[in-house]
Amino acid sequence: MSVHTTVNQNRKSPPLAIPVGWTLIGRLPFEDSLAELPVDQPAILIGRRSDSDVCLKSKRVSGRHAELLFIGGHLFIRDLDSTNGTFLNRKRVTQPMPVVSGDHIELADVEFRVQYSQPKVKIEGDSLFDLKKTISDVNTIDADWILSQFDDLIFQQRVTPHFQAIINFHTKSIVGLEALARSEMVGLENPGKMFQAAELVNQEVELSVLCRAKAIEFADRLQFQVPIFLNTHPHERMAEEILPSIKSVQHRFPGVPIVIEFHEKTIQSAATMLEYKDMLSEIDVKIAYDDFGAGQSRLLELMKAPPDYLKFDRCLIRDLHEATPYHSRMLRSLIDTAHDAGIATLAEGIETQDEADACQDFGFQLAQGYYYGYPKANPLLNQEESMLEFST
């Protein structure tokens, strides 16, 4: 099913009495970019018909679905007896209801956030033909309301951390846990989907802070004694977001050891990372460079600000037992350089016994990957059985 939108080209200029700056913002199904539609007329007809002010090409949207109108300078929405209904903040609209900035409007399977700000983009698309029949599907369209779901996830803090074990090759014991966000909310089950939704509303930082806070809360509740590896987002700033959020969780849960991960691609310079390392060292937090080898692989430069852990990306680990001589020499050299700097080396993404054996032979100290276990709510349960599986 394809869904597109057009703005009626025959609309008149808005009268001066109509407030300016109101927009509908949302991502249409199968569209990657954010649509931003101006609400600048006394009445805005939304529907599937081509003469609608906002025309949505969706079999679930009625020909004349809903209407936005300004009454006394205030914005209202009313349903026009649509098949699948109009919802305001997930409550069905049965009479004209006032709309304020930040509200969510759900029109069948299409969702918009209402925002009061100067419009940035006016969406214009190809002319649309009328569809003859509206599909009745009111019981399943709630899964398409990702923005409303995301608002609930943030407001209700509905993030459930899972943890993936980090293994010491020599002792075969769990020496760390990487926190990975999960959710039971439809459409937001994993970090990829969560951050995709967060990007639409510019809330990647808020989501990243929430994920770390919930991870430490659960780690404290489960009485984990090993370091918890926490991810950061490229949009986060050290002084403004990362450091204050870490201090906050430390104050609430002082007994949980923390390692902060920085993706290699986001590291601007060794000087910057040296400042970050000093800041985190003052509060007894260690750092790891994540996905090393997937980006610029600037090991010699990064050694000017050596991390506590260096996590080698899966691209360097995959089929390592079949590595070419050049690959083998290069990787051994990187590992030796890291060890000489006192850095713990970790092989990420190990999936087979052959890869695990090769990583240990190459000199990696730590291991992580599906071979040792998938992320779980509590990977320390039945730890002895798990250790037996991959040590035999």
C-alpha positions as a Markdown table, in Angstrom:
| # | Residue | x | y | z |
|---|---|---|---|---|
| 1 | Met | 0.0 | 0.0 | 0.0 |
| 2 | Ser | 1.4 | 3.4 | -1.0 |
| 3 | Val | 0.6 | 6.6 | 0.8 |
| 4 | His | 1.4 | 10.0 | -0.5 |
| 5 | Thr | 0.3 | 13.5 | 0.2 |
| 6 | Thr | -0.4 | 16.6 | -1.9 |
| 7 | Val | -1.3 | 20.1 | -0.9 |
| 8 | Asn | -4.1 | 21.6 | -3.0 |
| 9 | Gln | -2.6 | 24.1 | -5.4 |
| 10 | Asn | -5.8 | 26.2 | -5.7 |
| 11 | Arg | -5.9 | 27.4 | -2.1 |
| 12 | Lys | -6.2 | 31.1 | -1.5 |
| 13 | Ser | -3.7 | 33.1 | 0.5 |
| 14 | Pro | -4.4 | 32.9 | 4.2 |
| 15 | Pro | -6.3 | 35.8 | 5.7 |
| 16 | Leu | -4.5 | 37.9 | 8.3 |
| 17 | Ala | -6.9 | 36.6 | 11.1 |
| 18 | Ile | -5.5 | 33.1 | 10.8 |
| 19 | Pro | -2.5 | 32.4 | 13.1 |
| 20 | Val | 0.6 | 31.5 | 11.2 |
| 21 | Gly | 3.2 | 28.9 | 12.1 |
| 22 | Trp | 1.0 | 25.9 | 12.6 |
| 23 | Thr | 2.1 | 22.7 | 10.9 |
| 24 | Leu | 1.4 | 19.0 | 10.7 |
| 25 | Ile | 4.6 | 17.0 | 11.0 |
| 26 | Gly | 4.9 | 13.3 | 10.4 |
| 27 | Arg | 6.4 | 10.5 | 8.3 |
| 28 | Leu | 4.2 | 8.9 | 5.8 |
| 29 | Pro | 4.3 | 5.1 | 5.4 |
| 30 | Phe | 7.2 | 4.0 | 3.1 |
| 31 | Glu | 8.7 | 7.5 | 3.2 |
| 32 | Asp | 12.1 | 8.2 | 4.7 |
| 33 | Ser | 11.8 | 11.9 | 5.1 |
| 34 | Leu | 9.7 | 14.0 | 7.4 |
| 35 | Ala | 6.6 | 15.7 | 5.9 |
| 36 | Glu | 5.8 | 19.1 | 7.2 |
| 37 | Leu | 2.4 | 20.5 | 6.0 |
| 38 | Pro | 1.3 | 24.1 | 6.8 |
| 39 | Val | -2.0 | 24.7 | 8.5 |
| 40 | Asp | -2.7 | 28.2 | 7.2 |
| 41 | Gln | -6.4 | 28.3 | 6.1 |
| 42 | Pro | -9.6 | 28.8 | 8.1 |
| 43 | Ala | -10.5 | 25.2 | 7.3 |
| 44 | Ile | -8.2 | 22.4 | 6.1 |
| 45 | Leu | -10.0 | 19.4 | 4.6 |
| 46 | Ile | -8.0 | 16.1 | 4.9 |
| 47 | Gly | -8.9 | 13.0 | 3.0 |
| 48 | Arg | -8.2 | 10.8 | 0.0 |
| 49 | Arg | -10.1 | 12.8 | -2.5 |
| 50 | Ser | -7.9 | 14.8 | -4.9 |
| 51 | Asp | -9.7 | 18.1 | -4.1 |
| 52 | Ser | -8.8 | 17.8 | -0.4 |
| 53 | Asp | -6.5 | 20.5 | 1.0 |
| 54 | Val | -4.3 | 17.7 | 2.3 |
| 55 | Cys | -4.7 | 14.6 | 0.1 |
| 56 | Leu | -3.6 | 11.3 | 1.6 |
| 57 | Lys | -3.4 | 8.4 | -0.8 |
| 58 | Ser | -4.2 | 5.5 | 1.5 |
| 59 | Lys | -6.9 | 2.9 | 1.3 |
| 60 | Arg | -7.5 | 3.4 | 5.0 |
| 61 | Val | -8.2 | 7.1 | 4.7 |
| 62 | Ser | -11.7 | 8.1 | 3.7 |
| 63 | Gly | -12.4 | 10.4 | 0.8 |
| 64 | Arg | -13.4 | 13.2 | 3.3 |
| 65 | His | -11.8 | 12.1 | 6.5 |
| 66 | Ala | -11.4 | 15.0 | 8.8 |
| 67 | Glu | -11.1 | 18.8 | 9.0 |
| 68 | Leu | -8.9 | 21.2 | 10.9 |
| 69 | Leu | -10.5 | 24.6 | 11.5 |
| 70 | Phe | -9.7 | 27.8 | 13.3 |
| 71 | Ile | -12.4 | 29.0 | 15.6 |
| 72 | Gly | -11.8 | 32.3 | 17.5 |
| 73 | Gly | -8.0 | 32.0 | 16.9 |
| 74 | His | -7.9 | 28.4 | 18.3 |
| 75 | Leu | -7.3 | 25.3 | 16.3 |
| 76 | Phe | -9.9 | 22.5 | 16.3 |
| 77 | Ile | -10.3 | 19.1 | 14.6 |
| 78 | Arg | -13.4 | 17.2 | 13.7 |
| 79 | Asp | -14.1 | 13.9 | 12.1 |
| 80 | Leu | -16.2 | 13.8 | 9.0 |
| 81 | Asp | -17.8 | 10.4 | 9.6 |
| 82 | Ser | -14.7 | 8.6 | 8.4 |
| 83 | Thr | -14.6 | 4.8 | 8.1 |
| 84 | Asn | -11.5 | 4.2 | 10.4 |
| 85 | Gly | -11.9 | 7.3 | 12.6 |
| 86 | Thr | -9.9 | 10.3 | 13.6 |
| 87 | Phe | -8.0 | 10.2 | 16.8 |
| 88 | Leu | -6.5 | 13.0 | 18.9 |
| 89 | Asn | -3.8 | 11.7 | 21.3 |
| 90 | Arg | -5.2 | 8.2 | 20.7 |
| 91 | Lys | -8.7 | 9.2 | 21.7 |
| 92 | Arg | -11.4 | 9.0 | 19.1 |
| 93 | Val | -12.7 | 12.3 | 17.9 |
| 94 | Thr | -16.5 | 12.3 | 18.2 |
| 95 | Gln | -17.1 | 16.0 | 18.3 |
| 96 | Pro | -14.9 | 19.1 | 17.5 |
| 97 | Met | -11.9 | 19.0 | 19.8 |
| 98 | Pro | -9.3 | 21.7 | 20.5 |
| 99 | Val | -5.8 | 21.0 | 19.3 |
| 100 | Val | -2.6 | 22.4 | 20.9 |
| 101 | Ser | 1.1 | 22.3 | 19.9 |
| 102 | Gly | 2.5 | 18.8 | 20.7 |
| 103 | Asp | -0.7 | 17.0 | 20.1 |
| 104 | His | -0.9 | 13.9 | 17.9 |
| 105 | Ile | -3.5 | 13.5 | 15.2 |
| 106 | Glu | -4.1 | 10.0 | 13.9 |
| 107 | Leu | -6.0 | 9.7 | 10.6 |
| 108 | Ala | -6.4 | 5.9 | 10.0 |
| 109 | Asp | -2.8 | 4.8 | 9.4 |
| 110 | Val | -1.3 | 8.2 | 8.9 |
| 111 | Glu | -0.1 | 10.2 | 11.9 |
| 112 | Phe | 0.9 | 13.8 | 12.4 |
| 113 | Arg | 2.3 | 15.8 | 15.3 |
| 114 | Val | 0.9 | 19.3 | 15.6 |
| 115 | Gln | 3.5 | 21.9 | 16.0 |
| 116 | Tyr | 3.4 | 25.7 | 16.4 |
| 117 | Ser | 6.5 | 27.0 | 14.7 |
| 118 | Gln | 7.5 | 28.6 | 11.5 |
| 119 | Pro | 7.0 | 26.1 | 8.7 |
| 120 | Lys | 10.3 | 24.9 | 7.0 |
| 121 | Val | 9.1 | 22.8 | 4.1 |
| 122 | Lys | 6.0 | 22.9 | 2.0 |
| 123 | Ile | 5.3 | 19.4 | 0.7 |
| 124 | Glu | 4.1 | 19.2 | -2.9 |
| 125 | Gly | 3.6 | 15.9 | -4.7 |
| 126 | Asp | 2.2 | 14.4 | -7.8 |
| 127 | Ser | -1.6 | 14.8 | -8.4 |
| 128 | Leu | -3.5 | 11.8 | -6.9 |
| 129 | Phe | -6.4 | 9.9 | -8.2 |
| 130 | Asp | -9.5 | 9.1 | -6.1 |
| 131 | Leu | -9.6 | 5.6 | -4.8 |
| 132 | Lys | -13.1 | 4.1 | -5.0 |
| 133 | Lys | -13.3 | 2.2 | -1.8 |
| 134 | Thr | -12.0 | 2.7 | 1.7 |
| 135 | Ile | -10.7 | -0.4 | 3.5 |
| 136 | Ser | -12.1 | -0.8 | 7.0 |
| 137 | Asp | -9.1 | -1.5 | 9.2 |
| 138 | Val | -9.6 | 0.4 | 12.4 |
| 139 | Asn | -8.5 | -2.5 | 14.6 |
| 140 | Thr | -5.0 | -2.7 | 13.2 |
| 141 | Ile | -4.0 | 0.9 | 12.3 |
| 142 | Asp | -2.7 | 1.7 | 15.8 |
| 143 | Ala | 0.6 | 0.0 | 14.9 |
| 144 | Asp | 1.2 | 2.8 | 12.3 |
| 145 | Trp | 1.1 | 5.5 | 14.9 |
| 146 | Ile | 4.8 | 5.5 | 15.6 |
| 147 | Leu | 5.1 | 9.1 | 16.8 |
| 148 | Ser | 2.3 | 8.5 | 19.4 |
| 149 | Gln | 4.0 | 5.3 | 20.5 |
| 150 | Phe | 7.3 | 7.1 | 20.8 |
| 151 | Asp | 5.8 | 9.8 | 22.9 |
| 152 | Asp | 4.4 | 7.1 | 25.2 |
| 153 | Leu | 7.8 | 5.4 | 25.3 |
| 154 | Ile | 9.6 | 8.5 | 26.5 |
| 155 | Phe | 6.9 | 9.8 | 28.8 |
| 156 | Gln | 6.2 | 6.5 | 30.5 |
| 157 | Gln | 9.9 | 5.3 | 30.3 |
| 158 | Arg | 8.9 | 2.1 | 28.6 |
| 159 | Val | 12.4 | 0.9 | 27.8 |
| 160 | Thr | 13.4 | -2.5 | 29.1 |
| 161 | Pro | 17.1 | -3.0 | 28.9 |
| 162 | His | 18.6 | -6.3 | 27.9 |
| 163 | Phe | 22.3 | -7.2 | 28.5 |
| 164 | Gln | 24.8 | -9.1 | 26.4 |
| 165 | Ala | 27.6 | -10.8 | 28.1 |
| 166 | Ile | 31.3 | -9.9 | 27.7 |
| 167 | Ile | 33.5 | -12.9 | 28.2 |
| 168 | Asn | 37.1 | -13.2 | 29.4 |
| 169 | Phe | 38.8 | -15.6 | 27.1 |
| 170 | His | 41.2 | -16.9 | 29.7 |
| 171 | Thr | 38.8 | -17.4 | 32.6 |
| 172 | Lys | 35.6 | -18.1 | 30.5 |
| 173 | Ser | 33.7 | -15.8 | 32.9 |
| 174 | Ile | 31.4 | -12.9 | 32.4 |
| 175 | Val | 33.4 | -9.7 | 33.1 |
| 176 | Gly | 31.0 | -7.1 | 31.7 |
| 177 | Leu | 27.6 | -6.6 | 30.2 |
| 178 | Glu | 26.6 | -4.3 | 27.3 |
| 179 | Ala | 23.2 | -2.7 | 27.8 |
| 180 | Leu | 20.9 | -2.8 | 24.7 |
| 181 | Ala | 17.5 | -1.2 | 24.8 |
| 182 | Arg | 14.3 | -3.2 | 24.1 |
| 183 | Ser | 10.6 | -2.3 | 24.3 |
| 184 | Glu | 7.3 | -4.1 | 24.0 |
| 185 | Met | 5.7 | -1.2 | 22.2 |
| 186 | Val | 4.6 | -2.1 | 18.6 |
| 187 | Gly | 7.1 | -0.6 | 16.1 |
| 188 | Leu | 9.7 | 0.3 | 18.7 |
| 189 | Glu | 10.9 | -3.1 | 19.7 |
| 190 | Asn | 14.7 | -2.5 | 19.2 |
| 191 | Pro | 17.2 | 0.3 | 19.3 |
| 192 | Gly | 17.1 | 0.7 | 15.5 |
| 193 | Lys | 13.4 | 1.4 | 15.4 |
| 194 | Met | 13.5 | 3.5 | 18.6 |
| 195 | Phe | 16.2 | 5.9 | 17.3 |
| 196 | Gln | 14.6 | 6.0 | 13.8 |
| 197 | Ala | 11.4 | 7.4 | 15.5 |
| 198 | Ala | 13.5 | 9.6 | 17.8 |
| 199 | Glu | 15.2 | 11.1 | 14.7 |
| 200 | Leu | 11.8 | 12.2 | 13.3 |
| 201 | Val | 11.1 | 14.4 | 16.3 |
| 202 | Asn | 14.7 | 15.3 | 17.2 |
| 203 | Gln | 14.7 | 13.4 | 20.5 |
| 204 | Glu | 17.7 | 11.1 | 19.9 |
| 205 | Val | 19.5 | 12.6 | 22.9 |
| 206 | Glu | 16.5 | 12.2 | 25.2 |
| 207 | Leu | 16.1 | 8.6 | 24.2 |
| 208 | Ser | 19.8 | 7.9 | 24.7 |
| 209 | Val | 19.8 | 9.4 | 28.2 |
| 210 | Leu | 16.7 | 7.3 | 29.0 |
| 211 | Cys | 18.3 | 4.1 | 27.8 |
| 212 | Arg | 21.3 | 4.6 | 30.0 |
| 213 | Ala | 19.3 | 5.5 | 33.0 |
| 214 | Lys | 17.0 | 2.4 | 32.7 |
| 215 | Ala | 20.1 | 0.1 | 32.1 |
| 216 | Ile | 21.7 | 1.2 | 35.4 |
| 217 | Glu | 18.5 | 1.1 | 37.2 |
| 218 | Phe | 18.0 | -2.6 | 36.2 |
| 219 | Ala | 21.6 | -3.4 | 36.8 |
| 220 | Asp | 21.3 | -2.2 | 40.3 |
| 221 | Arg | 18.0 | -4.0 | 40.9 |
| 222 | Leu | 19.6 | -7.3 | 39.6 |
| 223 | Gln | 22.7 | -6.6 | 41.7 |
| 224 | Phe | 25.1 | -7.0 | 38.8 |
| 225 | Gln | 28.7 | -6.7 | 40.0 |
| 226 | Val | 30.4 | -6.4 | 36.6 |
| 227 | Pro | 30.9 | -3.2 | 34.6 |
| 228 | Ile | 27.9 | -2.1 | 32.5 |
| 229 | Phe | 28.8 | -0.9 | 29.0 |
| 230 | Leu | 26.6 | 2.0 | 28.0 |
| 231 | Asn | 26.2 | 3.5 | 24.5 |
| 232 | Thr | 26.2 | 7.2 | 23.5 |
| 233 | His | 24.6 | 8.9 | 20.6 |
| 234 | Pro | 26.5 | 11.1 | 18.1 |
| 235 | His | 24.3 | 14.1 | 18.9 |
| 236 | Glu | 25.1 | 14.0 | 22.6 |
| 237 | Arg | 27.5 | 16.5 | 24.0 |
| 238 | Met | 29.8 | 15.6 | 26.9 |
| 239 | Ala | 29.4 | 18.5 | 29.2 |
| 240 | Glu | 25.7 | 19.1 | 28.4 |
| 241 | Glu | 24.2 | 15.6 | 28.3 |
| 242 | Ile | 26.6 | 12.7 | 28.8 |
| 243 | Leu | 28.3 | 13.8 | 31.9 |
| 244 | Pro | 25.3 | 15.1 | 33.8 |
| 245 | Ser | 23.2 | 12.0 | 33.0 |
| 246 | Ile | 26.0 | 9.7 | 34.2 |
| 247 | Lys | 26.4 | 11.7 | 37.4 |
| 248 | Ser | 22.6 | 11.5 | 38.0 |
| 249 | Val | 22.5 | 7.7 | 37.7 |
| 250 | Gln | 25.6 | 7.4 | 39.8 |
| 251 | His | 23.9 | 9.4 | 42.5 |
| 252 | Arg | 20.9 | 7.1 | 42.4 |
| 253 | Phe | 22.7 | 3.8 | 42.0 |
| 254 | Pro | 26.3 | 4.3 | 43.3 |
| 255 | Gly | 27.3 | 0.7 | 43.3 |
| 256 | Val | 27.1 | 0.0 | 39.6 |
| 257 | Pro | 30.5 | 0.2 | 37.7 |
| 258 | Ile | 30.1 | 2.0 | 34.3 |
| 259 | Val | 31.9 | 2.0 | 31.0 |
| 260 | Ile | 30.9 | 4.6 | 28.4 |
| 261 | Glu | 31.2 | 3.6 | 24.7 |
| 262 | Phe | 32.1 | 6.0 | 22.0 |
| 263 | His | 31.8 | 5.0 | 18.3 |
| 264 | Glu | 35.0 | 5.4 | 16.5 |
| 265 | Lys | 33.3 | 7.5 | 13.8 |
| 266 | Thr | 32.1 | 10.1 | 16.3 |
| 267 | Ile | 35.6 | 10.7 | 17.8 |
| 268 | Gln | 36.5 | 14.2 | 16.5 |
| 269 | Ser | 40.1 | 14.2 | 17.7 |
| 270 | Ala | 42.5 | 12.7 | 20.2 |
| 271 | Ala | 42.6 | 16.0 | 22.1 |
| 272 | Thr | 38.8 | 16.0 | 22.5 |
| 273 | Met | 38.8 | 12.4 | 23.7 |
| 274 | Leu | 41.6 | 13.1 | 26.2 |
| 275 | Glu | 39.4 | 15.8 | 27.7 |
| 276 | Tyr | 36.4 | 13.4 | 27.8 |
| 277 | Lys | 38.6 | 10.7 | 29.4 |
| 278 | Asp | 39.7 | 13.1 | 32.1 |
| 279 | Met | 36.2 | 14.1 | 32.9 |
| 280 | Leu | 34.9 | 10.6 | 33.2 |
| 281 | Ser | 38.0 | 9.4 | 35.1 |
| 282 | Glu | 37.1 | 12.0 | 37.8 |
| 283 | Ile | 33.8 | 10.2 | 38.4 |
| 284 | Asp | 35.4 | 6.7 | 38.2 |
| 285 | Val | 33.9 | 5.9 | 34.8 |
| 286 | Lys | 35.9 | 4.0 | 32.1 |
| 287 | Ile | 35.6 | 4.4 | 28.4 |
| 288 | Ala | 35.5 | 2.1 | 25.4 |
| 289 | Tyr | 36.0 | 2.9 | 21.7 |
| 290 | Asp | 33.2 | 0.9 | 19.9 |
| 291 | Asp | 33.2 | -0.6 | 16.4 |
| 292 | Phe | 36.9 | -0.1 | 15.8 |
| 293 | Gly | 37.7 | -0.9 | 12.2 |
| 294 | Ala | 34.3 | 0.0 | 10.8 |
| 295 | Gly | 35.3 | 3.6 | 10.5 |
| 296 | Gln | 38.5 | 5.4 | 10.0 |
| 297 | Ser | 40.7 | 3.0 | 12.1 |
| 298 | Arg | 42.9 | 5.7 | 13.4 |
| 299 | Leu | 44.5 | 3.6 | 16.0 |
| 300 | Leu | 47.8 | 5.4 | 16.2 |
| 301 | Glu | 46.0 | 8.8 | 16.6 |
| 302 | Leu | 43.6 | 7.4 | 19.1 |
| 303 | Met | 46.4 | 6.1 | 21.2 |
| 304 | Lys | 47.1 | 9.7 | 22.2 |
| 305 | Ala | 43.9 | 9.3 | 24.3 |
| 306 | Pro | 43.9 | 5.5 | 24.9 |
| 307 | Pro | 40.6 | 4.0 | 26.1 |
| 308 | Asp | 40.2 | 1.4 | 28.7 |
| 309 | Tyr | 38.7 | -1.0 | 26.2 |
| 310 | Leu | 38.9 | -1.2 | 22.4 |
| 311 | Lys | 36.0 | -3.1 | 20.8 |
| 312 | Phe | 37.0 | -4.5 | 17.3 |
| 313 | Asp | 34.1 | -4.4 | 14.9 |
| 314 | Arg | 32.5 | -7.5 | 13.5 |
| 315 | Cys | 33.9 | -6.7 | 10.0 |
| 316 | Leu | 37.3 | -7.6 | 11.4 |
| 317 | Ile | 36.1 | -10.8 | 13.2 |
| 318 | Arg | 33.9 | -12.4 | 10.6 |
| 319 | Asp | 35.5 | -15.6 | 9.3 |
| 320 | Leu | 38.7 | -14.7 | 11.0 |
| 321 | His | 39.8 | -18.4 | 10.9 |
| 322 | Glu | 40.0 | -18.0 | 7.1 |
| 323 | Ala | 41.8 | -14.7 | 7.1 |
| 324 | Thr | 44.3 | -13.9 | 4.5 |
| 325 | Pro | 48.0 | -13.5 | 5.6 |
| 326 | Tyr | 47.7 | -9.7 | 5.1 |
| 327 | His | 44.5 | -9.5 | 7.2 |
| 328 | Ser | 46.2 | -11.6 | 9.9 |
| 329 | Arg | 49.3 | -9.5 | 10.1 |
| 330 | Met | 47.3 | -6.3 | 10.2 |
| 331 | Leu | 45.0 | -7.5 | 12.9 |
| 332 | Arg | 47.8 | -8.9 | 15.1 |
| 333 | Ser | 49.7 | -5.6 | 14.8 |
| 334 | Leu | 46.6 | -3.6 | 15.9 |
| 335 | Ile | 46.0 | -6.0 | 18.9 |
| 336 | Asp | 49.7 | -5.8 | 19.9 |
| 337 | Thr | 49.7 | -2.0 | 19.7 |
| 338 | Ala | 46.6 | -1.8 | 21.9 |
| 339 | His | 48.1 | -4.2 | 24.4 |
| 340 | Asp | 51.3 | -2.2 | 24.5 |
| 341 | Ala | 49.2 | 0.9 | 25.5 |
| 342 | Gly | 47.5 | -1.1 | 28.3 |
| 343 | Ile | 44.2 | -1.4 | 26.5 |
| 344 | Ala | 41.9 | -4.4 | 26.9 |
| 345 | Thr | 41.0 | -5.7 | 23.4 |
| 346 | Leu | 37.5 | -7.1 | 22.8 |
| 347 | Ala | 36.3 | -9.0 | 19.7 |
| 348 | Glu | 32.7 | -8.1 | 18.8 |
| 349 | Gly | 30.2 | -10.2 | 16.9 |
| 350 | Ile | 31.6 | -13.7 | 17.4 |
| 351 | Glu | 29.1 | -16.2 | 16.1 |
| 352 | Thr | 30.9 | -19.5 | 15.7 |
| 353 | Gln | 33.3 | -21.7 | 17.5 |
| 354 | Asp | 35.9 | -21.2 | 14.7 |
| 355 | Glu | 35.7 | -17.5 | 15.1 |
| 356 | Ala | 36.0 | -17.8 | 18.9 |
| 357 | Asp | 39.1 | -20.0 | 18.6 |
| 358 | Ala | 40.7 | -17.7 | 16.1 |
| 359 | Cys | 40.1 | -14.6 | 18.2 |
| 360 | Gln | 41.7 | -16.2 | 21.2 |
| 361 | Asp | 44.7 | -17.3 | 19.1 |
| 362 | Phe | 45.1 | -13.8 | 17.8 |
| 363 | Gly | 45.4 | -12.5 | 21.4 |
| 364 | Phe | 42.1 | -10.9 | 22.1 |
| 365 | Gln | 41.4 | -10.7 | 25.8 |
| 366 | Leu | 37.6 | -10.3 | 25.7 |
| 367 | Ala | 34.8 | -11.6 | 23.6 |
| 368 | Gln | 31.2 | -10.7 | 22.8 |
| 369 | Gly | 28.7 | -12.1 | 20.3 |
| 370 | Tyr | 25.8 | -14.4 | 19.7 |
| 371 | Tyr | 28.1 | -17.4 | 20.1 |
| 372 | Tyr | 28.2 | -16.6 | 23.8 |
| 373 | Gly | 24.5 | -15.7 | 24.1 |
| 374 | Tyr | 21.9 | -13.3 | 22.8 |
| 375 | Pro | 21.0 | -10.2 | 24.8 |
| 376 | Lys | 18.8 | -11.1 | 27.8 |
| 377 | Ala | 17.0 | -9.4 | 30.6 |
| 378 | Asn | 19.4 | -11.2 | 33.0 |
| 379 | Pro | 22.2 | -13.1 | 31.3 |
| 380 | Leu | 23.7 | -14.0 | 34.7 |
| 381 | Leu | 20.9 | -16.5 | 35.3 |
| 382 | Asn | 22.1 | -20.0 | 34.7 |
| 383 | Gln | 25.5 | -18.6 | 34.2 |
| 384 | Glu | 27.3 | -21.9 | 35.0 |
| 385 | Glu | 25.3 | -23.7 | 32.3 |
| 386 | Ser | 26.0 | -21.0 | 29.8 |
| 387 | Met | 29.7 | -21.2 | 30.5 |
| 388 | Leu | 29.8 | -24.9 | 30.1 |
| 389 | Glu | 28.2 | -24.6 | 26.6 |
| 390 | Phe | 31.0 | -22.6 | 25.1 |
| 391 | Ser | 33.9 | -23.9 | 27.2 |
| 392 | Thr | 33.5 | -27.5 | 26.1 |
